[in-house]
Amino acid sequence: MSDWPRIAPAGVDGMVVSFAPRLSEPANRAALALRAAIEEARWPEVRETAVSLVSTYLRLDPLADPAGLEERLRRVVGARDWTAEPLPGEHRLIRIPTCYEADHAPQLDEAAEIAGLTRAQAVEALATAPLRVLTIGFAPGQPYIGELPVGWDIPRLRQLTPRVNAGALTVAIRQLVLFAVAAQTGWRQVGQTAARLFDPAAAQPFLLRPGDSVAFPPIGADRLADLMRDPGGGISIEPAA
Amino acid sequence: MSLIVLASSPGVTLQDEGRRGWLAQGLSRGGAADPVALAEGAALLGQSPGLAVVELANAPARFRATGPLRIALTGAAFRATLRERGEERPLSWNTSHALPAGAELSLSPGEGGFAYLTPAGGIETPLVLGARSAHLAAGIGRALEVGEELAPGPDPGGPADMVLDPLPRFGGGAVRVVESLQTSAFPTEQVERFRRTTFRRDARGNRMGVRLNPGDGTGFEAPGGLSILSEIVQPGDIQITGDGTPYVLLCECQTTGGYPRIATVLPCDLSRVAQAPPGAALTFRFVSRDEGRAAMADHARALASLRGRLRPRLRDPAAMADLLSYNLIGGVVSARHQEDAS
């Protein structure tokens, strides 16, 4: 019997089902698939669900007796191999034009060197790697994207970069984070996009959803300047293959 | 009828119960940092706790009512002054008041904490993702600006000059916690020390969280804790940052995080952390989840009983110029109101 998945309480009103001790595509897919199944089951005690990198979170009614819910959750989690489940939901491919030039990618050389690539090879790798949104979190609409090839298992910076702008594409530990807002970060900036990930006034306030496939095709600095003035940021959304 | 903002500061925002249901999109619920104060203000005015009010996060502000307006003042006790026809008088806290047209209300912080100005009818602004509260970390809304006019909704009707003894939560004290996802990542000795330590609330703190200073200055550390996988974060989580200092996350916290969390404060005790003034002593007591749920049920009952605990304010007749015109009528209305609420 494997130690995983693990079911544990989180706070007085939450449960977390974790599928692995570290990030992997199957564990992330399992978390997404379980979340979709729980949403569909509409258990009365469940107020809200979310996914992290490799886990599913359930926020419960704090006044309801959780015994029945825990029993149902154990049964559902144990009923199948969730890591073998297909990615749930509608499959979309979002192309986000990205400038990998000069000031827009201040730490690209450094990241490429750690990954053992030339700058051109690194851009090629980032632009063509099959990637998808693993989870959204920290700030509204901000995606954690993965998983890059093993060579990109580069550590976070010890000395934080004081500021990256909204739309910055950053890398660490085989993942990419696209920043929703300007922030201080220990991730290395390897590109800049014109993406607006969260717009509270828009009909669709959030650009990305967990499970979305994403690509970062290269553009020049002039094109980026144009796209910065375009509310859509040059982004295309199409059904994924 | 509106409430005009005459003076404001960065910590003065509109707040309500916040937005629930957006965790999967990275948006924490936000809303009033002290939801108990929201409930108390609503009880004093006989209205829903879901309406939007003004929150003052250790920050002063001044307003003018363009017409008669009932208000309630709750949360951390600020100095409240009413200026009317050139005369100033202090207003009592945890009380509902009837502001006459043209009156100016000044609020200024005392020891710190979150104060709430609830107008009868709440403040009506367009809903953003289902709520009116500003969530500055997410870029939703902004601090109130000088000259802005806040439009209250319809007054549900009822008396003023009612008093409500607040639920105890000011000045720090003992806070109940349950084990978090990562409590077991800390050595037993450290969890034990955490339980025994009297912390002092640091001056650094905001709607996202407050920092705690360990009494003897010794920090906490989970072995390998800085490389744990990012996990869901919820308000009440006590995360141990890189320098070993505990940080209690409040309503406007991030939604995921990689710092290990040594414990999670019960939602019903989080107002006590939010309202602890700088320097106040805080201790943490681990309870079982069953005890935690029982505490949550007790808290829900306490909130539901607030309206039944209102009482008319005892006034000093010598200080009252308007005994006949005001207080007697207020008293009659309030007696009926209490009957309705019981």
Chai-1 contact restraints between the chains, C-beta under 6 A:
chainA,res_idxA,chainB,res_idxB,connection_type,confidence,min_distance_angstrom,max_distance_angstrom,comment,restraint_id
A,A8,B,L181,contact,1.0,0.0,6.0,A-B,restraint_1
A,A10,B,L181,contact,1.0,0.0,6.0,A-B,restraint_2
A,G11,B,Q234,contact,1.0,0.0,6.0,A-B,restraint_3
A,G11,B,T264,contact,1.0,0.0,6.0,A-B,restraint_4
A,V12,B,V178,contact,1.0,0.0,6.0,A-B,restraint_5
A,V12,B,L266,contact,1.0,0.0,6.0,A-B,restraint_6
A,V12,B,R289,contact,1.0,0.0,6.0,A-B,restraint_7
A,V12,B,G292,contact,1.0,0.0,6.0,A-B,restraint_8
A,V16,B,L181,contact,1.0,0.0,6.0,A-B,restraint_9
A,E48,B,G21,contact,1.0,0.0,6.0,A-B,restraint_10
A,E48,B,L23,contact,1.0,0.0,6.0,A-B,restraint_11
A,A50,B,L23,contact,1.0,0.0,6.0,A-B,restraint_12
A,A50,B,A24,contact,1.0,0.0,6.0,A-B,restraint_13
A,S52,B,E231,contact,1.0,0.0,6.0,A-B,restraint_14
A,S52,B,I232,contact,1.0,0.0,6.0,A-B,restraint_15
A,S52,B,T256,contact,1.0,0.0,6.0,A-B,restraint_16
A,L53,B,L229,contact,1.0,0.0,6.0,A-B,restraint_17
A,L53,B,S230,contact,1.0,0.0,6.0,A-B,restraint_18
A,Y57,B,I232,contact,1.0,0.0,6.0,A-B,restraint_19
A,P62,B,M296,contact,1.0,0.0,6.0,A-B,restraint_20
A,L63,B,A297,contact,1.0,0.0,6.0,A-B,restraint_21
A,I136,B,Q25,contact,1.0,0.0,6.0,A-B,restraint_22
A,I136,B,G26,contact,1.0,0.0,6.0,A-B,restraint_23
A,G137,B,G26,contact,1.0,0.0,6.0,A-B,restraint_24
A,G137,B,T255,contact,1.0,0.0,6.0,A-B,restraint_25
A,G137,B,T256,contact,1.0,0.0,6.0,A-B,restraint_26
A,F138,B,Q254,contact,1.0,0.0,6.0,A-B,restraint_27
A,F138,B,T256,contact,1.0,0.0,6.0,A-B,restraint_28
A,A139,B,G26,contact,1.0,0.0,6.0,A-B,restraint_29
A,P140,B,G26,contact,1.0,0.0,6.0,A-B,restraint_30
A,P140,B,L27,contact,1.0,0.0,6.0,A-B,restraint_31
A,P140,B,A138,contact,1.0,0.0,6.0,A-B,restraint_32
A,G141,B,G26,contact,1.0,0.0,6.0,A-B,restraint_33
A,Q142,B,G26,contact,1.0,0.0,6.0,A-B,restraint_34
A,P200,B,V128,contact,1.0,0.0,6.0,A-B,restraint_35
A,P200,B,I140,contact,1.0,0.0,6.0,A-B,restraint_36
A,F206,B,Q25,contact,1.0,0.0,6.0,A-B,restraint_37
